[in-house]
Amino acid sequence: MTSYRAPLLDLLPYQTTGAAWLAARSQAMLCDEQGLGKTAAAIRACDLIGARDILVLTPASVRINWLREFERFSPLDRPIQVLLPGGEKPHSHGVVVASYDHAVTYKHLLEAVNWDTLICDEFHLLKSRTAKRTKVVYGLGKRIKGIAANCKRVYRLSGTPC
């Protein structure tokens, strides 16, 4: 049986610029307006730096969208796991797409991995220092490390940064 993969989509010039900008940094925020292709730019940035192990934290409603976008915009063949309720535990390699709630549930498994890149989609959801998901991602001061502490790069995406 032959598997079908849709042809890769080209990025628009400003998305290519955004991808190169992200790839040149270990910590970055991409705050373009909604619908301009931040997801595509972040995926291409991961390709540019050769990232193999990528953790994407996102609202639960768009987890499957990230799977489709990796298939549409990345020519690299990485295993992709989307964490769903009642599904298997997160892998420690390839691309793992998880909701912020899954990050809280699987904190110890996710922070034990040295991810090449952490992508925080809709990162404005991490604005409250006292929220569980914020503590899980960023930690709490110098005493308690978060998932981001073991990531070589952290890309934050939001169309609503305020």
Secondary structure, DSSP 8 states (H G I E B T S, - for coil): ------------HHHHHHHHHHHT-SEEEE---TTS-HHHHHHHHHHHHT--SEEEEE-GGGHHHHHHHHHHH--S---EEE--TT-----SSSEEEEEHHHHHHTHHHHHTS--SEEEEETGGGG--TTSHHHHHHH-BTTTB--GGGG-SEEEEE-S---
